[in-house]
Amino acid sequence: MVIAVMWSLALNVTAALAQEPAASESHAPLWAVLATLVVLAYGVSWLVARPLLSRRAEDRDHPTPSHAFLQAGPLVLDPVGHRVEVEGRRLDLTATEFKLLIHLVERPGQVFSREELLRNVWGHVTAGYSRTVDTHVQRLREKLGEAGTWIETVRGVGYRFRNGEGQG
């Protein structure tokens, strides 16, 4: 019985908000009540649900683009779709090659040691595996073709993605 009453109340709040879509921005407290009622109706723990409830307000205050592309030199990267194009030609990269490329492209000009790349791309640093980075960079450069020159080796240190047209 209690669940039916809460569900009915949640539906009424939703209907009221749907009738005034322009005013829904000012109804954040009502959305919180609605979400709380739904959570209570389904029995989800408040501690688990609370971050989900506050996300609605955060999303409204800081909207994120639904699909952002990265462009760097001749490369166009689609992090959401997990695609890379070089001068209009689509590349087939492994998941690790893609993560490595994204990591470098998002931080142009910054030099990363092999250990930093192992930690940030692979998620761990294991002694003796720094050559794994070299192998992946070499394969990535081969797949990128001429655009592979944008991944630069910094002798004795590691790798960086070229920062603009002027370097090299």
C-alpha positions in Angstrom: 0.0 0.0 0.0 2.8 2.5 0.9 4.6 1.7 -2.3 1.5 2.3 -4.3 1.0 5.7 -2.7 4.6 6.7 -3.2 4.5 5.6 -6.8 1.3 7.6 -7.4 2.9 10.7 -5.9 6.0 10.2 -8.0 3.8 10.0 -11.2 2.0 13.2 -10.2 5.2 15.1 -9.6 6.5 13.8 -13.0 3.3 14.9 -14.7 3.5 18.4 -13.1 7.1 18.8 -14.2 6.3 17.6 -17.8 3.6 20.2 -18.2 6.1 23.0 -17.5 9.4 22.0 -19.2 10.7 25.5 -19.2 10.2 25.8 -15.5 11.7 22.4 -14.7 15.1 24.0 -14.2 13.7 25.7 -11.1 12.2 22.5 -9.9 15.4 20.7 -8.7 13.9 20.1 -5.2 10.9 18.4 -6.8 13.2 16.2 -8.9 15.0 15.2 -5.7 11.6 14.4 -4.1 10.6 12.3 -7.1 13.9 10.5 -7.2 13.6 9.8 -3.4 10.1 8.4 -3.8 11.2 6.1 -6.6 14.2 5.0 -4.6 12.0 4.3 -1.6 9.4 2.5 -3.7 12.1 0.2 -5.1 14.0 -0.2 -1.8 17.4 1.0 -3.0 19.7 2.0 -0.2 19.9 5.8 0.3 23.7 5.7 0.5 23.8 4.1 -2.9 21.1 6.3 -4.4 22.2 9.7 -3.1 25.0 10.3 -5.6 22.6 9.4 -8.3 20.1 11.9 -7.1 22.6 14.8 -6.9 23.8 14.0 -10.5 20.7 15.5 -12.0 21.5 18.9 -10.5 25.2 18.6 -11.5 24.3 17.7 -15.1 22.0 20.7 -15.3 24.7 23.1 -13.9 27.6 21.6 -16.0 26.2 20.2 -19.2 28.7 18.1 -21.1 28.7 17.7 -24.9 27.2 14.4 -25.9 30.0 13.7 -28.4 33.3 15.5 -28.3 36.0 14.9 -30.9 39.7 15.5 -30.4 41.6 17.0 -33.4 45.4 17.1 -33.3 47.3 17.7 -36.5 46.1 15.3 -39.1 44.3 13.1 -36.5 40.6 13.1 -35.5 39.8 11.0 -32.5 36.4 10.0 -31.3 36.8 8.9 -27.7 33.2 7.9 -27.3 33.0 5.9 -30.5 36.6 4.6 -30.1 37.5 5.7 -33.7 40.5 7.4 -35.2 40.9 8.9 -38.6 44.0 10.2 -40.3 43.2 12.6 -43.2 39.8 11.0 -43.6 41.2 7.4 -43.5 39.8 5.3 -40.6 42.4 3.3 -38.6 41.9 0.0 -36.8 43.7 0.4 -33.4 43.8 -2.0 -30.5 42.3 -0.9 -27.2 45.7 -0.3 -25.8 46.9 1.6 -28.8 43.8 3.8 -28.7 44.3 4.5 -24.9 48.0 5.4 -25.5 47.1 7.7 -28.4 44.3 9.5 -26.4 46.7 9.9 -23.4 49.3 11.5 -25.6 47.0 13.7 -27.7 45.1 15.0 -24.7 48.4 16.4 -23.3 50.4 17.8 -26.3 54.0 18.7 -25.6 54.1 16.9 -22.3 56.8 14.3 -22.0 55.9 10.9 -20.4 58.4 8.4 -19.2 57.8 4.8 -20.1 56.9 4.1 -16.4 54.3 6.9 -16.4 52.7 5.5 -19.6 52.7 2.0 -18.1 50.9 3.4 -15.0 48.5 5.7 -16.9 47.7 3.6 -19.9 48.2 0.0 -18.7 47.2 0.7 -15.1 50.4 -0.7 -13.5 54.2 -0.5 -13.6 56.0 -3.8 -13.7 59.7 -4.0 -13.6 61.2 -5.1 -17.0 58.1 -4.1 -19.0 59.1 -0.6 -20.2 59.9 -2.0 -23.7 56.2 -2.9 -24.0 55.6 0.9 -24.4 58.3 1.0 -27.1 56.6 -1.8 -29.0 53.2 -0.2 -28.8 54.5 3.2 -29.8 56.3 1.6 -32.8 53.1 -0.2 -33.9 51.0 2.9 -33.4 53.4 5.0 -35.5 53.2 2.4 -38.3 49.4 2.5 -38.3 49.4 6.3 -38.3 51.7 6.5 -41.3 53.0 10.0 -41.8 51.0 11.2 -38.8 53.1 8.9 -36.7 55.8 11.5 -36.7 53.6 13.5 -34.3 54.5 11.0 -31.6 58.1 12.1 -30.7 60.7 10.2 -28.8 62.5 12.2 -26.2 65.8 10.4 -25.9 66.5 9.0 -22.5 63.1 10.2 -21.2 60.1 8.8 -23.1 57.5 10.1 -25.5 55.3 13.1 -26.2 52.8 14.2 -28.8 53.9 17.1 -30.9 52.5 20.4 -29.7 51.3 22.2 -32.8 53.0 22.6 -36.3 56.1 24.5 -35.0 57.8 21.6 -33.2 59.5 18.7 -34.7 
